[in-house]
Amino acid sequence: TAVINAINIIQWALYYPGVLDVDELGFSDAEKSQLAGSLAAYRAGDLLAARENVSTTASAAAQTYAAALDLAVGQLAAVQALPASPQADALREVIAAVKNQPSTFNLQPSTASQWLAKSYWLQSQSKLAEALAAARDAAAKSPNFGFAHTRVAELEFSFGHTAAALAALDKALQFSPRNAQAIALKGFLLAAQNKIDSGRRRGDESQTKKQSEPPHVVSYKDLDSALACFDTAIALDPALGNAWLGRGLCHIKRGDSAGGVADLQVAATLEPNRSVLRSYLAKAFANSGDSARAAKELALAQKFDPNDPTAWLYSALLAQQENKINDAVRDLEKSQELNDNRKVFRSRLLLDQDRAVRSANLAGVYRDAGMTDLSVREASRAVSADYGNFSAHQFLAGSYDALRDPKQINLRYETPWLSELLLANLLAPVGAGNLSAHVSQQEYSKLFERDRLGVSSVTEYRSRGSWDEQGSVFGTSGNTSFAVDVEHHSDPGTRPNNDVRQFNLTVKLKQQLTPEDSVFVQAQFYDAESGDVQEYYNQASASPTLRVTEKQRPNLYVGWHHEWNPGSHTLLLLSRLDDTLTFTDPNAKINFYRYGTFSRLPVSFAAQNFAVTNSRDFAAYTAELQQIQTWREHTFIAGARYQHGDVDMRAQVDNPFNYPTLVSAQDISTRLQRASGYIYDQWQI
């Protein structure tokens, strides 16, 4: 296969070893005729066919070309024997990149081949920005050089620039339509946009064809879905592990877990010592409930590349599912420690996103262990590492949720919990998990999520008669996801008139409009009734007759999210809040002074029982626009908010003693209107 495994701090595979621009070799007309078949295959991107059809001559150009094809399959001896030339120097530069050796170039590159080889060496030194610039120089030097455009696309993908990567791939496939890895890369980019199978559905006759029978190679213009790309790449190069990996993930996304696992097994078999393929296979086994095989594959992944954080992350998630909290914490901390090792193919911003994911999962483990303070702290670190990472906000919301007062008296954590939950739902792409707040382990990646309908239910009963029920129905289909969450809490309390009953219904819907734009809608209905649930130092101070009701019917939220680039997000949230609160107490104690008839001085202090009724109707509308911008260690957040609302209150006191200074009833109406702005700037040191 046309792949070389590089030696560095972490495993990474070079799937683009075609570094020579054959137009720079200076072939004679006779050599061009003799090598016509091989050169046509090379220009088309099919290195294996080019190598099969090559015939060597004594010329230096032909020997250099043959050595380049040997290098494509990992044979280095012929390159080492070449005499010095710009093209031979380019091939030796690739070898230096593979072996993590010093650069062989003493001067500025002068040819497209040299610029492309320099790009590989710069990547081996974790200089991704410089590597991308060198690849662009190669493409500019030779605009018809398909491998150069493919290299640009690969490095754009390393920065998360999906649109730029697709544009470069379109150019690459115009000139090199048989480049299997370029086609596979396009498959991953289309999968990230949820373009899995061009609208095809399971059960179609076109889908009954055996997976072992890939379609004939089609025009690059017809590659409009991820599955079409991966099938075509496999047809071109059946030994390409990345193509089998991508197709397996697509089958899992479409609900075919068995087919997905089978393709991932093929990928791991084709490249058996590649750690990341073992990690993905282990995650697929874990999702299908085969923990034993998942653990075996993770052990192999950690053995083949102990410096890759991926296997340690998946190992921690598996341990968390099996309630092995200590093992989960240990493996997640190890994954955090190794996070930056992926800098050879991940930009600084994407590494921060990875770190946020690991911190968020660690927060979830701490929460499961009942260590709520550590959970909040770790989740806060995740948000600081990457404010635009939805999973960090998701786990921080979960950490705050564990600290909320179920009786709704202490509201200290209500606002941060709701704020973080709304941010998570706005930032999350459709299919990167479900919208339900009740499912314990939120997935942070779209890789293993599939279109499905799910149900979750948790019931807790305590001996004093307390019931807690949480139920969810959630699902994803294509570019749409939804969740319906129901909560019911009933507690008779521990003293007279200490009961509470709460019912909460939340409906959420999210639609992905374009790869960059999504809309989110949420409606929440809340109904509660309770006695006196406040905490007292002296329990006798509690009221035996106070009754409180609260209704929210409904609270509405409509949000829009646009992602300009990784780390650059615009959020818009419109909301309507509606709350009706009443409390009545026929025996409320009111403290007041009694004044003298002539002196107007207080002569005594007394507490009398009165019948009190208080009601409040609150309706408000808010609009908030926020911009999130991240540059490496720098995070800038700016926003503006407008709020408008009305509060109508009525207080009535039964005045049996006819005290002239005591008002029996009063109505108060207040209009709220406020506009505000904020700027937040953070530097990570």
C-alpha positions as CSV (number, residue, x, y, z in Angstrom):
1,T,0.0,0.0,0.0
2,A,1.1,3.6,-0.6
3,V,1.6,4.5,3.0
4,I,4.6,5.1,5.2
5,N,4.5,5.0,9.0
6,A,6.5,7.9,10.4
7,I,8.7,7.7,13.5
8,N,8.0,10.5,15.9
9,I,6.7,11.2,19.4
10,I,3.4,9.6,18.2
11,Q,2.5,7.4,15.3
12,W,1.4,9.2,12.2
13,A,0.9,7.9,8.7
14,L,2.0,9.6,5.5
15,Y,-0.7,8.7,2.9
16,Y,0.7,11.3,0.4
17,P,4.2,10.2,-0.5
18,G,3.9,11.3,-4.2
19,V,6.2,14.3,-3.8
20,L,7.8,14.5,-7.2
21,D,6.3,16.7,-9.9
22,V,7.2,14.6,-12.9
23,D,7.1,17.6,-15.1
24,E,10.3,18.8,-13.3
25,L,12.3,15.6,-14.1
26,G,13.0,16.5,-17.7
27,F,12.2,13.2,-19.5
28,S,13.1,12.8,-23.1
29,D,10.4,12.2,-25.6
30,A,11.5,8.5,-25.9
31,E,11.3,8.1,-22.1
32,K,7.9,9.8,-22.0
33,S,6.6,7.3,-24.6
34,Q,8.2,4.4,-22.7
35,L,6.8,5.5,-19.4
36,A,3.4,6.8,-20.7
37,G,1.3,4.3,-18.8
38,S,3.2,4.7,-15.5
39,L,3.2,8.5,-15.8
40,A,-0.5,8.7,-16.6
41,A,-1.2,6.6,-13.4
42,Y,1.1,8.8,-11.4
43,R,-0.5,12.0,-12.5
44,A,-3.9,10.5,-11.8
45,G,-2.8,9.8,-8.2
46,D,-2.6,6.0,-8.5
47,L,0.9,5.3,-7.1
48,L,0.5,1.5,-7.0
49,A,-0.5,1.3,-10.7
50,A,2.4,3.7,-11.6
51,R,4.8,1.4,-9.8
52,E,3.5,-1.7,-11.5
53,N,3.9,-0.2,-15.0
54,V,7.3,1.5,-14.5
55,S,10.2,0.4,-16.7
56,T,13.6,1.8,-15.7
57,T,16.3,3.2,-18.0
58,A,19.8,4.3,-17.4
59,S,18.9,8.0,-17.3
60,A,19.0,9.9,-14.0
61,A,15.4,11.1,-14.4
62,A,14.1,7.6,-14.8
63,Q,16.1,6.3,-11.8
64,T,14.8,9.2,-9.7
65,Y,11.2,8.5,-10.7
66,A,11.6,4.7,-10.0
67,A,13.1,5.5,-6.6
68,A,10.2,7.8,-5.8
69,L,7.7,5.0,-6.5
70,D,9.7,2.7,-4.3
71,L,9.6,5.3,-1.5
72,A,5.8,5.4,-1.9
73,V,5.7,1.8,-0.5
74,G,8.3,2.4,2.1
75,Q,11.5,1.1,0.3
76,L,14.2,3.6,0.9
77,A,17.4,2.0,-0.4
78,A,17.0,3.3,-4.0
79,V,16.6,6.8,-2.8
80,Q,19.7,6.7,-0.7
81,A,21.7,5.6,-3.8
82,L,20.6,8.5,-6.0
83,P,23.1,11.2,-7.0
84,A,22.5,14.7,-5.7
85,S,19.7,16.7,-7.5
86,P,16.8,18.9,-6.5
87,Q,14.4,15.9,-7.0
88,A,16.6,13.5,-5.1
89,D,17.0,16.1,-2.3
90,A,13.2,16.2,-2.1
91,L,12.9,12.4,-1.7
92,R,15.6,12.5,1.0
93,E,13.7,15.2,2.8
94,V,10.7,12.9,3.0
95,I,12.9,10.2,4.6
96,A,14.1,12.8,7.1
97,A,10.5,13.5,8.0
98,V,9.7,9.8,8.4
99,K,12.7,9.2,10.6
100,N,12.4,12.5,12.5
101,Q,15.9,13.6,11.3
102,P,17.3,17.1,10.6
103,S,16.3,18.6,7.3
104,T,18.5,17.9,4.3
105,F,17.9,21.3,2.7
106,N,20.5,23.9,3.1
107,L,18.9,26.4,0.8
108,Q,15.4,27.7,0.1
109,P,13.4,25.2,-2.0
110,S,13.2,26.1,-5.6
111,T,10.9,23.5,-7.1
112,A,7.4,22.3,-6.4
113,S,8.8,18.9,-5.4
114,Q,11.2,20.5,-2.9
115,W,8.4,22.6,-1.4
116,L,6.1,19.6,-1.0
117,A,8.9,17.5,0.7
118,K,9.7,20.5,2.9
119,S,6.0,20.5,4.0
120,Y,6.3,16.9,5.3
121,W,9.5,17.7,7.2
122,L,8.0,20.8,8.8
123,Q,5.0,18.7,9.9
124,S,7.3,16.2,11.5
125,Q,8.6,19.1,13.6
126,S,5.0,20.0,14.6
127,K,5.2,23.2,12.5
128,L,1.8,22.9,10.9
129,A,1.3,26.5,9.9
130,E,4.7,26.5,8.1
131,A,3.9,23.1,6.6
132,L,0.7,24.4,5.1
133,A,2.5,27.5,3.7
134,A,5.1,25.2,2.1
135,A,2.3,23.0,0.6
136,R,0.6,26.1,-0.8
137,D,3.9,27.2,-2.3
138,A,4.2,23.8,-4.0
139,A,0.7,24.1,-5.5
140,A,1.4,27.7,-6.6
141,K,4.7,26.6,-8.2
142,S,3.0,23.8,-10.2
143,P,-0.8,24.4,-10.4
144,N,-1.5,21.1,-12.2
145,F,0.3,19.0,-9.5
146,G,-2.5,17.0,-7.9
147,F,-0.5,15.7,-5.0
148,A,0.3,19.3,-3.9
149,H,-3.3,20.3,-3.8
150,T,-4.1,17.1,-1.8
151,R,-1.4,18.0,0.7
152,V,-2.9,21.5,1.1
153,A,-6.3,19.8,1.8
154,E,-4.8,17.5,4.4
155,L,-3.2,20.4,6.3
156,E,-6.3,22.5,6.1
157,F,-8.1,19.6,7.7
158,S,-5.5,19.6,10.5
159,F,-6.7,23.2,11.3
160,G,-10.4,22.2,11.0
161,H,-10.8,24.4,7.9
162,T,-13.5,22.2,6.3
163,A,-14.5,24.5,3.4
164,A,-10.9,25.3,2.5
165,A,-10.0,21.6,2.6
166,L,-12.9,20.7,0.3
167,A,-11.9,23.4,-2.1
168,A,-8.3,22.1,-2.3
169,L,-9.6,18.5,-2.7
170,D,-11.7,19.6,-5.7
171,K,-8.6,20.9,-7.4
172,A,-6.6,17.8,-6.4
173,L,-9.2,15.4,-7.8
174,Q,-9.4,17.4,-11.1
175,F,-5.8,16.5,-11.7
176,S,-5.5,13.2,-9.7
177,P,-8.9,11.5,-9.8
178,R,-7.5,8.1,-8.7
179,N,-5.8,9.3,-5.5
180,A,-7.4,7.0,-3.1
181,Q,-6.4,8.8,0.1
182,A,-7.6,12.1,-1.3
183,I,-11.0,10.5,-2.0
184,A,-11.0,9.0,1.5
185,L,-10.2,12.4,3.0
186,K,-13.2,13.9,1.1
187,G,-15.3,11.2,2.7
188,F,-14.3,12.3,6.2
189,L,-15.1,15.9,5.3
190,L,-18.5,15.0,3.9
191,A,-19.2,12.8,6.9
192,A,-18.4,15.8,9.2
193,Q,-21.2,17.6,7.2
194,N,-23.5,14.7,7.8
195,K,-23.6,13.8,4.1
196,I,-23.4,10.1,4.7
197,D,-25.2,8.4,1.8
198,S,-26.9,10.9,-0.6
199,G,-30.3,10.3,1.0
200,R,-30.2,6.6,0.6
201,R,-31.8,4.6,3.4
202,R,-31.5,1.1,4.7
203,G,-33.8,-1.3,3.0
204,D,-33.3,0.2,-0.5
205,E,-32.4,-2.4,-3.2
206,S,-29.3,-0.4,-4.0
207,Q,-28.1,-1.1,-0.4
208,T,-28.4,-4.9,-0.7
209,K,-25.2,-5.3,-2.5
210,K,-22.5,-7.0,-0.5
211,Q,-20.0,-4.8,1.1
212,S,-17.2,-6.8,-0.5
213,E,-18.3,-5.6,-3.9
214,P,-17.3,-1.9,-4.1
215,P,-18.6,0.2,-7.0
216,H,-16.5,1.1,-10.1
217,V,-14.5,4.2,-9.8
218,V,-16.7,7.2,-10.6
219,S,-15.9,10.8,-11.5
220,Y,-14.9,13.0,-8.6
221,K,-17.9,15.2,-9.4
222,D,-20.2,12.3,-8.5
223,L,-18.6,11.8,-5.0
224,D,-21.3,13.7,-3.2
225,S,-21.5,11.4,-0.1
226,A,-19.1,10.0,2.4
227,L,-20.0,6.4,1.6
228,A,-19.5,6.9,-2.1
229,C,-16.1,8.3,-1.4
230,F,-15.0,5.5,0.9
231,D,-16.4,2.8,-1.4
232,T,-14.5,4.4,-4.3
233,A,-11.3,4.7,-2.3
234,I,-11.5,1.0,-1.4
235,A,-12.0,0.1,-5.0
236,L,-8.9,2.0,-5.9
237,D,-6.7,0.7,-3.0
238,P,-8.2,-2.2,-1.0
239,A,-5.4,-2.0,1.5
240,L,-6.1,1.6,2.5
241,G,-6.9,1.5,6.2
242,N,-8.3,5.0,6.4
243,A,-11.0,4.2,3.8
244,W,-12.1,1.1,5.7
245,L,-12.1,3.2,8.9
246,G,-14.3,5.8,7.4
247,R,-16.7,3.4,5.8
248,G,-17.1,1.6,9.1
249,L,-17.9,4.8,10.9
250,C,-20.5,5.6,8.3
251,H,-22.2,2.2,8.7
252,I,-22.3,2.8,12.5
253,K,-23.8,6.3,11.8
254,R,-26.5,4.6,9.7
255,G,-27.3,2.1,12.4
256,D,-25.4,-0.9,11.0
257,S,-23.2,-1.6,14.0
258,A,-22.3,-5.1,12.8
259,G,-21.2,-3.8,9.4
260,G,-19.3,-0.9,11.0
261,V,-17.4,-3.2,13.3
262,A,-16.5,-5.5,10.4
263,D,-15.0,-2.6,8.4
264,L,-13.1,-1.4,11.4
265,Q,-11.7,-4.9,11.9
266,V,-10.5,-4.9,8.3
267,A,-8.8,-1.5,8.9
268,A,-7.0,-2.8,12.0
269,T,-6.0,-6.0,10.1
270,L,-4.6,-4.1,7.1
271,E,-2.5,-1.9,9.4
272,P,-2.2,-4.1,12.5
273,N,0.3,-2.0,14.4
274,R,-1.4,1.4,14.0
275,S,-2.7,2.4,17.4
276,V,-5.5,4.7,16.5
277,L,-7.3,2.1,14.4
278,R,-7.2,-0.2,17.4
279,S,-8.7,2.6,19.6
280,Y,-11.6,3.2,17.1
281,L,-12.3,-0.6,16.9
282,A,-12.3,-0.8,20.7
283,K,-14.8,2.1,21.0
284,A,-17.0,0.4,18.4
285,F,-16.8,-2.9,20.5
286,A,-17.7,-0.9,23.6
287,N,-20.7,0.7,22.0
288,S,-22.0,-2.7,20.9
289,G,-21.7,-4.0,24.5
290,D,-18.6,-6.2,23.9
291,S,-16.5,-4.9,26.8
292,A,-14.0,-7.8,26.7
293,R,-12.9,-7.2,23.1
294,A,-12.9,-3.5,23.7
295,A,-10.5,-3.9,26.6
296,K,-8.3,-6.2,24.5
297,E,-8.1,-3.7,21.6
298,L,-7.3,-0.8,23.9
299,A,-4.5,-2.8,25.5
300,L,-3.0,-3.4,22.0
301,A,-3.4,0.3,21.2
302,Q,-1.6,1.4,24.3
303,K,1.1,-1.2,23.6
304,F,1.7,-0.1,20.0
305,D,1.8,3.6,20.8
306,P,1.9,4.4,24.5
307,N,2.2,8.1,23.7
308,D,-1.2,8.4,21.9
309,P,-3.9,9.9,24.2
310,T,-6.8,8.4,22.3
311,A,-6.6,4.9,23.7
312,W,-6.3,6.2,27.2
313,L,-9.4,8.3,26.7
314,Y,-11.5,5.4,25.4
315,S,-10.2,3.2,28.2
316,A,-11.4,5.7,30.7
317,L,-14.9,5.9,29.2
318,L,-15.0,2.1,29.3
319,A,-14.0,2.0,32.9
320,Q,-16.6,4.7,33.7
321,Q,-19.3,2.6,32.1
322,E,-18.2,-0.4,34.3
323,N,-18.2,1.9,37.4
324,K,-14.4,1.6,37.8
325,I,-14.1,5.2,38.9
326,N,-10.4,5.0,40.0
327,D,-9.3,3.4,36.8
328,A,-11.3,6.0,34.8
329,V,-9.7,8.9,36.7
330,R,-6.2,7.4,36.2
331,D,-6.6,6.8,32.4
332,L,-8.2,10.3,31.9
333,E,-5.3,12.0,33.7
334,K,-2.9,10.0,31.5
335,S,-4.8,11.1,28.4
336,Q,-4.6,14.7,29.5
337,E,-0.9,14.3,30.1
338,L,-0.4,13.0,26.5
339,N,-2.8,15.4,24.8
340,D,-0.2,17.6,23.1
341,N,1.6,14.7,21.5
342,R,-1.0,14.9,18.7
343,K,0.5,18.3,17.7
344,V,2.1,16.6,14.7
345,F,-1.3,16.5,13.0
346,R,-3.5,18.8,15.1
347,S,-3.4,22.6,15.3
348,R,-3.0,24.3,18.7
349,L,-6.7,25.3,18.6
350,L,-7.8,21.7,18.0
351,L,-5.5,20.4,20.7
352,D,-7.2,22.8,23.1
353,Q,-10.5,21.3,22.0
354,D,-9.1,17.9,22.7
355,R,-8.0,19.0,26.1
356,A,-11.4,20.4,26.8
357,V,-13.0,17.1,25.9
358,R,-10.7,15.2,28.3
359,S,-11.3,17.6,31.1
360,A,-15.1,17.5,30.5
361,N,-15.1,13.7,30.7
362,L,-12.9,13.8,33.9
363,A,-15.5,16.2,35.4
364,G,-18.2,13.6,34.5
365,V,-16.2,10.9,36.3
366,Y,-15.8,13.1,39.4
367,R,-19.5,13.8,39.4
368,D,-20.3,10.1,39.3
369,A,-18.0,9.6,42.2
370,G,-19.9,12.2,44.2
371,M,-17.0,14.7,44.1
372,T,-19.1,17.6,43.0
373,D,-16.6,20.3,43.9
374,L,-13.8,18.7,41.8
375,S,-16.3,18.1,39.1
376,V,-17.2,21.8,38.8
377,R,-13.5,22.7,38.9
378,E,-12.5,20.3,36.2
379,A,-15.4,21.2,34.0
380,S,-14.5,24.9,34.4
381,R,-11.0,24.1,33.2
382,A,-12.5,22.5,30.2
383,V,-14.5,25.6,29.4
384,S,-11.4,27.8,29.9
385,A,-9.4,25.6,27.6
386,D,-11.9,25.9,24.8
387,Y,-15.0,28.1,25.4
388,G,-16.5,27.0,22.0
389,N,-16.4,23.3,22.9
390,F,-20.0,22.2,23.6
391,S,-19.1,19.1,25.6
392,A,-17.2,21.3,28.1
393,H,-20.3,23.3,28.7
394,Q,-22.4,20.1,28.8
395,F,-20.4,18.6,31.6
396,L,-20.1,21.9,33.5
397,A,-23.9,22.1,33.4
398,G,-24.1,18.6,34.7
399,S,-21.7,19.5,37.5
400,Y,-23.9,22.5,38.5
401,D,-27.0,20.3,38.2
402,A,-25.6,18.0,41.0
403,L,-25.4,21.1,43.2
404,R,-28.9,22.4,42.6
405,D,-31.4,22.5,45.4
406,P,-34.2,20.1,44.5
407,K,-36.7,22.1,46.7
408,Q,-35.9,25.3,44.7
409,I,-35.2,27.4,47.8
410,N,-31.5,28.0,47.3
411,L,-31.3,29.2,43.6
412,R,-27.5,29.9,43.7
413,Y,-26.8,27.3,40.9
414,E,-29.9,27.7,38.8
415,T,-28.6,30.5,36.5
416,P,-25.2,29.0,35.8
417,W,-26.7,25.6,35.2
418,L,-29.3,26.9,32.7
419,S,-26.7,29.2,31.0
420,E,-24.2,26.3,30.5
421,L,-26.9,24.0,29.3
422,L,-28.2,26.5,26.7
423,L,-24.6,27.1,25.5
424,A,-24.0,23.4,25.1
425,N,-27.2,22.9,23.1
426,L,-26.5,25.9,20.9
427,L,-22.9,24.9,20.2
428,A,-23.4,21.1,19.7
429,P,-23.7,19.9,16.1
430,V,-26.6,17.7,15.3
431,G,-25.7,14.1,15.8
432,A,-22.8,14.7,18.2
433,G,-24.8,13.2,21.0
434,N,-28.4,13.7,22.1
435,L,-30.1,16.8,23.5
436,S,-31.4,15.1,26.6
437,A,-30.0,16.4,29.9
438,H,-30.8,13.1,31.6
439,V,-28.6,10.6,29.7
440,S,-25.5,10.1,31.9
441,Q,-22.7,9.9,29.4
442,Q,-22.9,12.5,26.6
443,E,-20.8,11.7,23.6
444,Y,-18.5,14.5,22.4
445,S,-17.8,13.1,19.0
446,K,-20.0,12.4,15.9
447,L,-17.8,9.4,15.0
448,F,-19.8,6.8,16.8
449,E,-23.2,8.4,17.0
450,R,-25.9,6.9,14.7
451,D,-29.4,7.8,13.6
452,R,-31.7,6.3,16.1
453,L,-34.5,6.6,18.6
454,G,-33.6,6.2,22.3
455,V,-35.4,5.9,25.6
456,S,-34.0,6.5,29.0
457,S,-35.7,6.1,32.4
458,V,-34.4,6.4,36.0
459,T,-36.6,6.0,39.1
460,E,-35.5,6.5,42.7
461,Y,-37.5,5.7,45.8
462,R,-36.6,6.6,49.4
463,S,-38.1,4.9,52.5
464,R,-39.7,8.1,53.7
465,G,-41.9,8.0,50.6
466,S,-39.9,10.2,48.2
467,W,-40.1,9.5,44.5
468,D,-37.9,10.8,41.7
469,E,-38.6,9.9,38.1
470,Q,-36.6,11.1,35.1
471,G,-37.6,9.9,31.6
472,S,-36.4,10.8,28.1
473,V,-37.2,10.1,24.6
474,F,-34.6,11.3,22.2
475,G,-33.5,10.7,18.6
476,T,-31.4,11.8,15.6
477,S,-32.3,11.5,12.0
478,G,-30.0,13.0,9.4
479,N,-29.7,16.7,10.2
480,T,-32.5,16.7,12.9
481,S,-32.3,15.8,16.5
482,F,-34.9,16.0,19.3
483,A,-35.4,15.2,23.0
484,V,-38.4,15.1,25.3
485,D,-37.4,15.1,29.0
486,V,-39.9,14.6,31.8
487,E,-39.1,15.0,35.5
488,H,-41.3,14.2,38.5
489,H,-40.3,14.8,42.1
490,S,-42.5,14.0,45.0
491,D,-41.3,14.2,48.7
492,P,-43.5,14.2,51.8
493,G,-40.7,15.9,53.7
494,T,-39.4,15.3,57.3
495,R,-41.8,17.6,59.2
496,P,-45.5,18.7,59.0
497,N,-46.3,20.7,55.8
498,N,-42.8,20.0,54.4
499,D,-44.0,18.3,51.2
500,V,-43.1,19.2,47.7
501,R,-44.3,18.1,44.3
502,Q,-42.6,19.1,41.0
503,F,-43.3,18.3,37.4
504,N,-41.0,19.5,34.6
505,L,-41.5,18.8,30.8
506,T,-38.9,20.0,28.3
507,V,-39.1,19.6,24.6
508,K,-36.0,20.3,22.5
509,L,-35.4,20.3,18.7
510,K,-32.3,21.1,16.7
511,Q,-31.9,21.4,12.9
512,Q,-28.7,21.6,11.0
513,L,-29.4,24.0,8.2
514,T,-25.9,24.0,6.6
515,P,-22.5,22.7,7.8
516,E,-22.0,26.1,9.5
517,D,-25.6,27.0,10.6
518,S,-28.0,25.3,13.0
519,V,-31.2,26.4,14.8
520,F,-32.3,25.3,18.3
521,V,-35.8,25.4,19.8
522,Q,-36.8,24.6,23.4
523,A,-40.1,24.8,25.3
524,Q,-40.2,24.1,29.0
525,F,-43.3,23.5,31.2
526,Y,-43.0,23.6,35.0
527,D,-45.6,23.0,37.7
528,A,-44.8,22.8,41.4
529,E,-46.6,22.8,44.7
530,S,-45.2,22.7,48.2
531,G,-45.6,23.6,51.8
532,D,-42.9,25.4,53.9
533,V,-39.7,23.8,52.5
534,Q,-37.3,26.4,53.8
535,E,-34.5,25.4,56.1
536,Y,-34.8,26.6,59.8
537,Y,-32.4,26.5,62.7
538,N,-35.5,25.8,64.9
539,Q,-37.9,23.5,63.1
540,A,-40.8,24.9,65.2
541,S,-40.4,28.1,63.2
542,A,-41.8,26.5,60.1
543,S,-45.3,27.4,59.1
544,P,-47.8,24.5,59.3
545,T,-50.2,26.2,56.9
546,L,-48.1,27.9,54.1
547,R,-48.8,26.7,50.6
548,V,-46.8,27.7,47.5
549,T,-47.5,27.1,43.8
550,E,-45.4,28.0,40.8
551,K,-46.2,27.5,37.1
552,Q,-44.1,28.2,34.0
553,R,-46.3,27.7,30.9
554,P,-44.1,27.8,28.9
555,N,-40.6,29.2,28.8
556,L,-39.6,29.4,25.1
557,Y,-36.0,29.6,23.7
558,V,-35.1,29.9,20.0
559,G,-31.4,30.0,19.2
560,W,-29.1,30.2,16.1
561,H,-25.5,29.2,15.8
562,H,-23.0,30.0,13.0
563,E,-19.5,28.6,13.1
564,W,-17.2,30.7,10.9
565,N,-14.1,28.6,11.6
566,P,-12.9,26.4,14.5
567,G,-12.9,28.7,17.5
568,S,-15.1,31.4,15.9
569,H,-18.8,31.2,16.7
570,T,-21.8,33.6,16.6
571,L,-24.7,32.8,18.8
572,L,-28.2,34.4,18.9
573,L,-30.7,33.5,21.6
574,L,-34.3,34.7,21.7
575,S,-36.5,33.8,24.7
576,R,-39.8,34.3,26.4
577,L,-40.0,33.6,30.1
578,D,-43.4,33.1,31.9
579,D,-43.7,32.5,35.6
580,T,-46.7,32.6,38.0
581,L,-45.9,32.3,41.7
582,T,-48.5,32.3,44.5
583,F,-48.3,31.6,48.2
584,T,-51.1,31.6,50.7
585,D,-50.9,31.3,54.5
586,P,-54.1,31.6,56.6
587,N,-52.1,31.9,59.8
588,A,-49.1,34.0,58.8
589,K,-47.3,35.8,61.6
590,I,-46.7,39.5,60.9
591,N,-44.4,41.4,63.3
592,F,-45.2,45.1,63.9
593,Y,-44.9,47.8,66.5
594,R,-47.7,49.4,68.5
595,Y,-47.4,53.1,68.9
596,G,-48.7,55.4,71.6
597,T,-51.8,57.4,71.0
598,F,-50.2,60.8,71.6
599,S,-46.4,60.3,71.6
600,R,-46.2,58.4,68.3
601,L,-43.5,56.3,69.8
602,P,-43.5,52.5,69.8
603,V,-44.8,51.2,73.1
604,S,-44.8,47.4,72.3
605,F,-43.7,44.8,69.7
606,A,-46.1,42.0,68.8
607,A,-46.7,39.2,66.3
608,Q,-50.2,38.5,65.2
609,N,-51.7,35.9,62.8
610,F,-53.2,37.1,59.6
611,A,-54.4,35.4,56.4
612,V,-52.0,36.4,53.7
613,T,-52.2,35.8,49.9
614,N,-49.5,36.9,47.5
615,S,-49.3,36.4,43.8
616,R,-46.8,37.4,41.1
617,D,-47.1,37.2,37.3
618,F,-43.9,37.6,35.5
619,A,-43.4,37.7,31.7
620,A,-40.2,38.8,30.0
621,Y,-38.6,38.7,26.5
622,T,-34.9,38.7,26.0
623,A,-32.6,38.8,23.0
624,E,-28.9,38.1,23.2
625,L,-26.1,38.1,20.6
626,Q,-22.7,36.7,21.4
627,Q,-19.5,36.4,19.5
628,I,-16.8,33.8,20.6
629,Q,-13.3,34.2,19.1
630,T,-10.3,32.1,20.0
631,W,-6.7,32.6,18.8
632,R,-4.3,30.0,20.3
633,E,-4.1,30.9,24.1
634,H,-6.4,33.9,23.7
635,T,-10.2,33.8,24.0
636,F,-12.4,36.9,23.3
637,I,-16.1,37.0,24.1
638,A,-18.4,39.9,23.4
639,G,-22.1,40.2,23.5
640,A,-25.1,42.4,23.8
641,R,-28.4,41.7,25.6
642,Y,-31.8,43.4,25.6
643,Q,-34.6,42.5,28.1
644,H,-38.1,43.7,28.3
645,G,-40.8,42.4,30.7
646,D,-43.7,43.1,33.0
647,V,-44.2,42.1,36.6
648,D,-47.7,42.2,38.2
649,M,-47.9,41.5,41.9
650,R,-50.9,41.4,44.3
651,A,-50.6,41.2,48.0
652,Q,-53.7,40.8,50.2
653,V,-53.9,40.6,54.0
654,D,-57.0,39.8,56.0
655,N,-57.1,42.5,58.6
656,P,-59.5,41.3,61.4
657,F,-58.4,43.9,63.9
658,N,-58.9,46.8,61.5
659,Y,-55.5,48.4,62.2
660,P,-55.6,51.7,60.3
661,T,-51.9,51.4,59.4
662,L,-52.2,48.0,57.8
663,V,-53.0,47.9,54.1
664,S,-55.4,45.1,53.4
665,A,-54.7,44.8,49.6
666,Q,-52.2,46.3,47.2
667,D,-51.5,45.8,43.4
668,I,-48.1,46.7,42.0
669,S,-47.2,46.6,38.3
670,T,-43.6,47.1,37.2
671,R,-42.2,47.3,33.7
672,L,-38.6,46.0,33.2
673,Q,-36.5,47.2,30.3
674,R,-32.7,46.9,30.1
675,A,-30.0,46.8,27.5
676,S,-26.5,45.8,28.3
677,G,-23.3,44.7,26.8
678,Y,-20.3,42.8,28.0
679,I,-16.7,41.9,26.9
680,Y,-14.7,39.1,28.3
681,D,-11.0,38.6,27.5
682,Q,-8.9,35.6,28.6
683,W,-5.3,34.6,28.1
684,Q,-4.0,31.2,29.0
685,I,-0.6,31.3,30.6
